[in-house]
Amino acid sequence: MQDQIRVAMVGTSWYPDWMHLPALKSHPNAQISAICGRNRERAEELGRKYEIPNIFTDYKEMFAHGNLDAAIIATPDDTHYPITMAALDAGLHVICDKPLGFTLDQAKAMLSKAESANVKHMTYFTYRFVPHIRYLCQLVDEGYIGNCYDIQIQYLGGYGRQAGYHWQWDRQHGLGVLGMLGAHVIDLAHRLVGKITEVQANLSIRDKETNEDGSSIKSANDSASMMVRFANNATGTILVSDTACLGNRMHEQRIVLYGDKGTLEAYTNQYSQTIYGIRNDETEFHNLSIPVNILQGINQQSPFWTEQYARIFTEQSVGTRLFIDSILADKPITPSFYDGMRTQAVIEAVFESDRNNAKTRVQ
């Protein structure tokens, strides 16, 4: 069995530097063999930091160079499809950031090609791996709330209030808040309740700054509200926005699940990750502590997305490390491109519902 997985990193933003590269560096069976970025100086900087031997500015050239087993793609939304397809053509296992594609047709093609190539594939939904969400999923799987009647999800940030050009808010390159925050919570809704089959949605679009060269851009959505129905006839509401003034909270995520046996509530901001629950025979909510086998020494109340909290991704078999472990053990990965495609189908239905001001079936 192969004992070293040679990985190429595509993307050189803060995110690979914070998430993927430290996780790869910490894994005894992963080797970061190459990195590619449009800015060679930035790619070289990360190359020195993580001792990466091969630096590229063209991903096609990097894949053709060979001596690779896997690729991680953390680039703007509109580039996921061409880079992933090139990686699959090279026979590589692939992690692709969410949203999987720029359109549903692209996501379907990516899934089909990955399955035909018989490689491991992961859509990188970060929240699948954080402790309080893992425990929330465990509680639901164990029947804490019984059959889910309704779910309410709210995920707010203030990133869209920042001045200057950001590709996420340029519709030519990004899917707006639907791609940035919405993809996360749509995926969680699928994981916690089941397949979303119908949506009625409204999008808000506020004009952003001009492009880097001073030209105007077509602004992407920065808030989205959805009423959803699931295959099991549960209903739900989802609100995502990037225009909230949150101060030092930085972001807020709230998930409430109402079932025939009880209720679960998960709340997150920069400084707090808590789960509360109540069952039918109880009168008060209880603070449900995350089990030690999930935390594995991580301080539950450490600030979110800090170095201490990031230890989850460099010490546990989650995220990028799970990807490597799954390749080594030849086991399926969740969340996969299938999960990414399902989320993409909802995103596309949201666009259609907003455009037609009508309920829309999810493909």
BAKOLSE-537006 format. One record per residue (C-alpha): x, y, z; residue in one letter. Coordinates in steps of 0.001 Angstrom, whole numbers, plus 500000, padded with zeros to 6 digits. Last residue first. Example, Ala and Ser with C-alpha at 12.3 -4.5 7.8 and 13.67 -1.06 7.14 Angstrom:
(site (513670 498940 507140) 'S');
(site (512300 495500 507800) 'A');
END
This chain:
(site (466500 519186 490525) 'Q');
(site (465106 521368 493306) 'V');
(site (461521 522406 492679) 'R');
(site (460874 526139 492673) 'T');
(site (458329 528231 494516) 'K');
(site (457874 531562 492796) 'A');
(site (459306 535050 492428) 'N');
(site (460619 534086 488979) 'N');
(site (464201 535365 489386) 'R');
(site (464258 534681 493124) 'D');
(site (463016 531127 492599) 'S');
(site (465497 530508 489781) 'E');
(site (468487 531726 491814) 'F');
(site (467334 529660 494798) 'V');
(site (466895 526596 492551) 'A');
(site (470524 526971 491415) 'E');
(site (471694 527139 495021) 'I');
(site (469604 524046 495838) 'V');
(site (471150 522063 492980) 'A');
(site (474621 523218 494041) 'Q');
(site (474008 521755 497498) 'T');
(site (473171 518373 495970) 'R');
(site (476265 518606 493727) 'M');
(site (478532 519299 496689) 'G');
(site (477105 516315 498565) 'D');
(site (477758 514148 495500) 'Y');
(site (481254 515642 495220) 'F');
(site (481869 514048 498599) 'S');
(site (481218 515079 502194) 'P');
(site (482002 512352 503164) 'T');
(site (484802 510217 501795) 'I');
(site (484718 506598 500630) 'P');
(site (487501 504253 501843) 'K');
(site (490727 503191 500115) 'D');
(site (492605 503155 503434) 'A');
(site (495392 505436 502201) 'L');
(site (493019 507592 500147) 'I');
(site (490602 507862 503065) 'S');
(site (493395 508839 505463) 'D');
(site (494557 511613 503120) 'I');
(site (491030 513031 502796) 'F');
(site (490478 512688 506551) 'L');
(site (493634 514766 507046) 'R');
(site (492225 517471 504768) 'T');
(site (488993 517705 506730) 'G');
(site (488869 515472 509786) 'V');
(site (491151 512775 511184) 'S');
(site (492231 514821 514186) 'Q');
(site (495487 516618 515026) 'E');
(site (496010 519271 512341) 'T');
(site (492368 520138 511628) 'F');
(site (491252 520186 515248) 'I');
(site (494401 522158 516107) 'R');
(site (492718 525055 514318) 'A');
(site (490931 525909 517572) 'Y');
(site (494242 526826 519178) 'Q');
(site (495408 528803 516150) 'E');
(site (492163 530775 516001) 'T');
(site (489143 530053 513807) 'W');
(site (486686 530258 516743) 'F');
(site (487972 531692 519999) 'P');
(site (488589 528946 522577) 'S');
(site (485424 527971 524458) 'Q');
(site (485455 524292 523492) 'Q');
(site (489120 523973 524463) 'N');
(site (490491 521205 522238) 'I');
(site (491821 518176 524130) 'G');
(site (490221 515504 521972) 'Q');
(site (487059 517598 521421) 'L');
(site (485115 514727 519844) 'I');
(site (486185 511956 522256) 'N');
(site (485868 514500 525077) 'V');
(site (482127 514828 524519) 'P');
(site (480693 518271 523661) 'I');
(site (478736 519584 526626) 'S');
(site (474958 519816 526235) 'L');
(site (473638 522947 527967) 'N');
(site (470156 521919 529057) 'H');
(site (466839 523525 528100) 'F');
(site (464134 523525 530735) 'E');
(site (460704 521880 531107) 'T');
(site (461555 518257 530330) 'E');
(site (459361 515278 529305) 'D');
(site (459323 516288 525640) 'N');
(site (463068 516698 525380) 'R');
(site (465211 519835 525596) 'I');
(site (468605 520624 524122) 'G');
(site (471238 523328 524060) 'Y');
(site (474486 523307 522077) 'I');
(site (477214 525927 522457) 'T');
(site (480144 527329 520472) 'Q');
(site (481188 530724 521790) 'S');
(site (483854 533335 521114) 'Y');
(site (483784 533988 517356) 'Q');
(site (480088 533149 517150) 'N');
(site (478249 529854 517266) 'T');
(site (474858 528620 518430) 'Y');
(site (473409 525121 518222) 'A');
(site (469808 524472 519289) 'E');
(site (468176 521063 519667) 'L');
(site (464483 520424 520295) 'T');
(site (462506 517375 521445) 'G');
(site (460689 514135 520701) 'K');
(site (458487 515106 517730) 'D');
(site (461221 517311 516338) 'G');
(site (462306 520952 516235) 'Y');
(site (465856 521655 515049) 'L');
(site (467431 525070 515664) 'V');
(site (470677 526156 513979) 'I');
(site (472290 529495 514772) 'R');
(site (475449 530879 513167) 'Q');
(site (476890 534268 513983) 'E');
(site (480006 535965 512619) 'H');
(site (482540 538571 513744) 'M');
(site (481295 538539 517368) 'R');
(site (483687 541473 517861) 'N');
(site (481316 543846 516109) 'G');
(site (478367 542136 514440) 'L');
(site (477155 544612 511797) 'C');
(site (475401 542335 509318) 'A');
(site (476005 542714 505563) 'T');
(site (477139 539216 504726) 'D');
(site (473762 537576 505006) 'S');
(site (472327 534070 505191) 'V');
(site (468793 533190 506226) 'L');
(site (467396 529657 506012) 'I');
(site (463850 528640 506895) 'T');
(site (462584 525105 507248) 'G');
(site (460000 522469 506488) 'T');
(site (459845 518726 507080) 'A');
(site (457968 516777 504384) 'N');
(site (460443 513832 504406) 'N');
(site (461780 515037 501019) 'A');
(site (462456 518454 502546) 'F');
(site (460724 521803 502118) 'R');
(site (462519 525145 502133) 'V');
(site (461752 528795 502810) 'M');
(site (464751 530840 501826) 'M');
(site (466319 534192 502627) 'S');
(site (469468 535363 500841) 'A');
(site (471863 538208 501511) 'S');
(site (474947 539521 499697) 'D');
(site (474034 538604 496124) 'N');
(site (476673 539236 493461) 'A');
(site (477472 542634 491964) 'S');
(site (478106 542989 488244) 'K');
(site (481344 544924 488230) 'I');
(site (482356 548465 487253) 'S');
(site (485851 549227 486010) 'S');
(site (488470 550705 488331) 'G');
(site (491218 548170 487529) 'D');
(site (490622 546218 490745) 'E');
(site (486903 546143 489980) 'N');
(site (484486 548722 491335) 'T');
(site (483077 548655 494833) 'E');
(site (479829 546888 495579) 'K');
(site (476228 547520 494572) 'D');
(site (473741 545873 496882) 'R');
(site (472063 542642 495843) 'I');
(site (469344 541061 497935) 'S');
(site (468039 537578 497176) 'L');
(site (464597 536131 497842) 'N');
(site (463726 532458 497989) 'A');
(site (461015 529834 497744) 'Q');
(site (462570 526396 497804) 'V');
(site (461561 522803 497123) 'E');
(site (463151 519335 497381) 'T');
(site (465736 519719 500133) 'I');
(site (467222 516281 500846) 'K');
(site (467529 515235 504464) 'G');
(site (467257 516679 507975) 'V');
(site (470685 517057 509607) 'L');
(site (473047 516361 506700) 'R');
(site (470910 518117 504087) 'H');
(site (470456 521127 506373) 'A');
(site (474212 521109 506994) 'L');
(site (474860 521222 503232) 'D');
(site (472466 524143 502868) 'I');
(site (474270 525742 505804) 'V');
(site (477729 525633 504244) 'H');
(site (476629 526502 500701) 'A');
(site (474841 529589 502017) 'G');
(site (477945 531085 503588) 'L');
(site (480319 531773 500660) 'M');
(site (478428 530433 497661) 'G');
(site (475056 531889 498563) 'L');
(site (476823 534967 499958) 'V');
(site (478002 535820 496470) 'G');
(site (478212 533167 493758) 'L');
(site (481683 534316 492735) 'G');
(site (483840 535121 489694) 'H');
(site (481734 537044 487183) 'Q');
(site (479231 537831 489916) 'R');
(site (481843 539966 491687) 'D');
(site (480974 539889 495396) 'W');
(site (483180 536876 496166) 'Q');
(site (485985 538461 494077) 'W');
(site (486569 541154 496693) 'H');
(site (487269 544742 495623) 'Y');
(site (487531 547450 498238) 'G');
(site (485606 548328 501363) 'A');
(site (484364 545726 503816) 'Q');
(site (480623 545540 504476) 'R');
(site (480342 542229 502592) 'G');
(site (482459 540525 505258) 'Y');
(site (479922 541284 507993) 'G');
(site (478691 537791 508704) 'G');
(site (475415 536049 509396) 'L');
(site (474313 532418 509321) 'Y');
(site (470734 531687 510370) 'Q');
(site (469182 528245 510209) 'I');
(site (465704 527213 511319) 'Q');
(site (464652 523576 511043) 'I');
(site (461153 522113 511235) 'D');
(site (459379 518814 511874) 'Y');
(site (462347 516551 512513) 'C');
(site (461488 512991 513531) 'N');
(site (463007 512101 516882) 'G');
(site (464682 515074 518578) 'I');
(site (467443 513134 520370) 'Y');
(site (467267 510246 517879) 'G');
(site (470881 509040 517984) 'E');
(site (471497 510458 514491) 'D');
(site (470270 513874 515684) 'V');
(site (472608 513773 518683) 'L');
(site (475535 512704 516508) 'Q');
(site (474842 515514 514017) 'C');
(site (474865 518055 516854) 'L');
(site (478108 516522 518143) 'Y');
(site (479790 516921 514752) 'R');
(site (478421 520465 514594) 'I');
(site (479900 521290 518009) 'H');
(site (483257 519772 517097) 'P');
(site (483990 521382 513710) 'V');
(site (484294 518908 510816) 'F');
(site (481076 519256 508806) 'R');
(site (481503 523013 509224) 'Y');
(site (484357 523087 506717) 'T');
(site (482324 521935 503712) 'F');
(site (485219 520959 501440) 'Y');
(site (483682 518907 498653) 'T');
(site (485656 515660 498665) 'M');
(site (486645 513220 495932) 'H');
(site (488519 509918 496016) 'K');
(site (489292 508517 492569) 'V');
(site (487482 505966 490414) 'N');
(site (487959 508045 487233) 'A');
(site (484321 507435 486311) 'S');
(site (483256 508619 489766) 'E');
(site (485333 511780 489478) 'A');
(site (484021 512429 485961) 'K');
(site (480391 512085 486993) 'S');
(site (480817 514291 490060) 'L');
(site (482563 517031 488083) 'M');
(site (479939 516857 485313) 'A');
(site (477112 517175 487834) 'K');
(site (478813 520161 489469) 'A');
(site (479288 521853 486085) 'Q');
(site (475644 521329 485154) 'D');
(site (474622 522731 488550) 'L');
(site (476499 525950 487884) 'T');
(site (479665 527638 489203) 'F');
(site (480918 524354 490595) 'G');
(site (481572 522658 493945) 'L');
(site (480554 525615 496097) 'P');
(site (482580 524750 498108) 'K');
(site (486297 523984 497960) 'D');
(site (487458 521069 495856) 'C');
(site (489408 518139 497293) 'I');
(site (490599 515853 494515) 'V');
(site (492196 512430 493933) 'H');
(site (494292 512722 490792) 'L');
(site (494062 510858 487490) 'G');
(site (495515 513695 485396) 'A');
(site (492146 514170 483685) 'D');
(site (490709 514450 487210) 'L');
(site (493080 517332 487947) 'A');
(site (492112 519044 484688) 'A');
(site (488413 518618 485521) 'M');
(site (489008 520081 488967) 'T');
(site (490849 523103 487565) 'I');
(site (488199 523816 484929) 'P');
(site (485267 523422 487337) 'Y');
(site (486605 525192 490420) 'H');
(site (487658 528341 488543) 'T');
(site (484338 530226 488747) 'D');
(site (484178 529864 492533) 'D');
(site (487522 531511 493273) 'P');
(site (490368 529178 494373) 'T');
(site (490947 526499 497004) 'A');
(site (491604 523342 494966) 'I');
(site (493430 520484 496673) 'I');
(site (495123 517971 494375) 'A');
(site (496083 514323 494773) 'A');
(site (498568 511669 493666) 'D');
(site (501325 513715 492063) 'L');
(site (504660 512842 490433) 'N');
(site (503521 514520 487216) 'G');
(site (504675 517759 485584) 'H');
(site (501472 517698 483545) 'A');
(site (499479 518567 486687) 'F');
(site (501757 521545 487381) 'M');
(site (501685 522759 483785) 'E');
(site (497903 522659 483818) 'K');
(site (497893 524502 487156) 'Y');
(site (499891 527410 485737) 'D');
(site (501705 529686 488237) 'T');
(site (503921 526908 489553) 'F');
(site (506285 526225 492465) 'I');
(site (507827 522783 493111) 'N');
(site (509780 521871 496267) 'P');
(site (507270 522776 499005) 'I');
(site (509084 523379 502286) 'E');
(site (505950 524663 504074) 'Y');
(site (507102 528243 504734) 'K');
(site (509423 528368 501727) 'R');
(site (506702 527231 499330) 'G');
(site (504223 529565 500982) 'L');
(site (506481 532513 500112) 'E');
(site (507150 531064 496658) 'E');
(site (503430 530935 495941) 'A');
(site (503067 534537 497145) 'R');
(site (505917 535664 494900) 'E');
(site (504470 533687 491982) 'R');
(site (501120 535461 492132) 'N');
(site (498718 533356 490044) 'R');
(site (499152 530456 492444) 'G');
(site (500280 526837 492238) 'C');
(site (501858 524615 494881) 'I');
(site (503745 521366 494534) 'A');
(site (504863 518248 496411) 'S');
(site (503152 518680 499770) 'I');
(site (503815 515188 501157) 'Q');
(site (501207 513424 503239) 'A');
(site (501718 510194 505190) 'N');
(site (502903 511668 508491) 'P');
(site (500115 514268 508486) 'H');
(site (501064 517539 510179) 'S');
(site (502263 519220 506990) 'K');
(site (499025 518297 505240) 'L');
(site (496941 519873 507989) 'A');
(site (499179 522960 508072) 'P');
(site (498760 523325 504270) 'L');
(site (494995 522838 504162) 'H');
(site (493584 525242 506752) 'M');
(site (495442 528451 507604) 'W');
(site (497779 528800 504622) 'D');
(site (495152 527258 502334) 'P');
(site (492732 529931 503617) 'Y');
(site (495034 532959 503587) 'W');
(site (495161 532808 499786) 'S');
(site (497605 530693 497781) 'T');
(site (495444 528452 495612) 'G');
(site (496055 525095 493962) 'V');
(site (497905 522769 496369) 'M');
(site (499428 519614 494882) 'A');
(site (499618 516498 497052) 'V');
(site (501911 513471 497048) 'R');
(site (500345 510771 499223) 'I');
(site (503034 508745 500990) 'Q');
(site (502484 505193 502280) 'D');
(site (501258 503487 499117) 'Q');
(site (500000 500000 500000) 'M');
END
